[in-house]
């Protein structure tokens, strides 16, 4: 999954800042890190995006 998608709808439907507006900064960073870690595990080409 491209972590940049977390800054689009449906997150922007809830808050204009996307993930950063829905969650506090620490939680948002952890979510992005988790997505990147998962991408590395499945060798997803989006792991270096966002």
DOBA-543184 format. One record per residue (C-alpha): residue number from 0; x negated, y negated, z; residue in one letter. Coordinates in nm, 3 decimals. Layout:
N
   pos        c1        c2        c3   code
   NUM         X         Y         Z      A
...
//
This chain:
50
   pos        c1        c2        c3   code
     0     0.000     0.000     0.000      X
     1    -0.124    -0.345    -0.084      X
     2    -0.143    -0.535     0.250      X
     3    -0.045    -0.850     0.060      X
     4     0.306    -0.707     0.034      X
     5     0.343    -0.777     0.404      X
     6     0.351    -1.147     0.313      X
     7     0.643    -1.108     0.074      X
     8     1.009    -1.013     0.108      X
     9     1.153    -0.867     0.333      X
    10     0.909    -1.028     0.580      X
    11     0.948    -1.371     0.419      X
    12     1.325    -1.324     0.442      X
    13     1.281    -1.321     0.820      X
    14     1.008    -1.589     0.845      X
    15     0.849    -1.807     0.578      X
    16     0.496    -1.701     0.689      X
    17     0.571    -1.335     0.629      X
    18     0.397    -1.089     0.859      X
    19     0.223    -1.366     1.054      X
    20     0.557    -1.527     1.133      X
    21     0.730    -1.202     1.228      X
    22     0.451    -1.080     1.458      X
    23     0.197    -1.257     1.675      X
    24    -0.152    -1.298     1.526      X
    25    -0.309    -1.002     1.708      X
    26    -0.029    -0.764     1.613      X
    27    -0.029    -0.883     1.251      X
    28    -0.406    -0.826     1.230      X
    29    -0.366    -0.478     1.376      X
    30    -0.093    -0.393     1.126      X
    31    -0.310    -0.506     0.832      X
    32    -0.603    -0.306     0.974      X
    33    -0.382     0.000     1.007      X
    34    -0.264    -0.032     0.646      X
    35    -0.624    -0.073     0.525      X
    36    -0.734     0.229     0.730      X
    37    -0.452     0.437     0.584      X
    38    -0.546     0.320     0.234      X
    39    -0.905     0.434     0.287      X
    40    -0.781     0.772     0.404      X
    41    -0.573     0.824     0.091      X
    42    -0.830     0.646    -0.131      X
    43    -0.581     0.377    -0.233      X
    44    -0.720     0.117    -0.476      X
    45    -0.545    -0.163    -0.280      X
    46    -0.770    -0.121     0.024      X
    47    -0.981    -0.426    -0.067      X
    48    -0.686    -0.658    -0.141      X
    49    -0.561    -0.922     0.105      X
//
